[in-house]
């Protein structure tokens, strides 16, 4: 037994825009985080003690990995949003084409 499925294009478009908004916000947060955790800022925070160099290097590496990972997440959210919006457009086009067929416009 097949289940019927209905896609509300306007709701899918709104959801896609939400993903894109979250992606944009995340990008802003990542830029802010990156500017506060650059190697110069980290060196200033830990000082120049020789025993702190290992901790400083580890913290810099961690911060760089976080920026990379969050940047990947941001791009993924943006892609999901764009895909949803594209799907909504395709669904609307298919619905319009189907309506034309029922009206006799496809002949």
C-alpha positions in Angstrom: 0.0 0.0 0.0 1.6 3.3 -1.1 1.4 6.4 1.1 0.5 9.7 -0.5 3.0 12.4 -0.1 2.4 16.2 -0.3 5.1 18.8 -0.4 4.2 22.3 0.6 6.5 24.4 -1.6 6.2 27.5 0.6 7.0 25.6 3.8 10.0 23.9 2.1 11.2 27.3 0.9 10.9 28.7 4.4 12.8 25.8 5.8 15.5 26.1 3.2 15.8 29.8 4.0 16.1 28.9 7.7 19.0 26.6 7.0 20.7 29.3 4.9 20.2 31.9 7.7 21.7 29.5 10.2 24.6 29.0 7.9 25.1 32.7 7.5 25.0 33.2 11.3 27.4 30.4 11.8 29.8 31.9 9.3 29.7 35.2 11.3 30.4 33.4 14.6 33.3 31.4 13.0 34.8 34.7 11.7 34.5 36.2 15.2 35.9 33.1 16.9 38.8 33.0 14.4 39.7 36.6 14.9 39.9 36.0 18.7 41.8 32.7 18.5 44.5 33.5 16.0 48.0 32.4 16.8 49.0 36.0 17.8 46.1 36.3 20.3 46.9 32.8 21.7 50.6 33.6 22.1 49.7 36.8 23.9 47.4 34.9 26.2 49.9 32.2 27.1 53.0 34.4 27.2 56.5 33.4 26.2 57.4 30.9 28.9 59.2 27.9 27.4 57.0 25.4 29.1 53.9 27.2 27.7 55.0 26.7 24.1 53.6 23.1 24.0 50.3 24.2 25.4 50.2 27.2 23.0 50.9 25.0 20.0 48.2 22.6 21.0 45.7 25.4 21.6 46.5 26.9 18.2 46.0 23.6 16.5 42.7 23.0 18.3 41.4 26.4 17.3 42.4 25.9 13.7 40.6 22.5 13.6 37.5 24.1 15.1 37.4 26.8 12.5 37.8 24.3 9.7 35.1 22.0 11.1 32.7 24.8 11.8 33.4 26.2 8.3 32.6 22.8 6.8 29.3 22.7 8.8 28.4 26.2 7.7 28.9 25.2 4.0 26.9 22.0 4.5 24.0 23.9 6.1 24.0 26.4 3.2 24.0 23.5 0.7 21.1 21.9 2.5 19.1 25.1 2.4 19.9 25.7 -1.3 18.8 22.1 -2.0 15.5 22.5 -0.2 14.8 25.7 -2.0 15.6 24.1 -5.4 13.4 21.1 -4.5 10.6 23.5 -3.7 11.0 25.3 -7.1 11.0 21.9 -8.9 7.9 20.7 -7.0 6.1 23.9 -7.9 7.0 23.5 -11.5 5.9 19.9 -11.6 2.6 20.9 -9.9 2.0 23.6 -12.4 2.8 21.3 -15.3 0.4 18.7 -13.9 -2.3 21.3 -13.5 -1.9 22.3 -17.1 -2.3 18.7 -18.2 -5.6 18.5 -16.3 -6.8 21.8 -17.8 -6.0 20.4 -21.3 -3.0 22.7 -21.7 -0.6 19.8 -22.4 -2.3 18.9 -25.7 
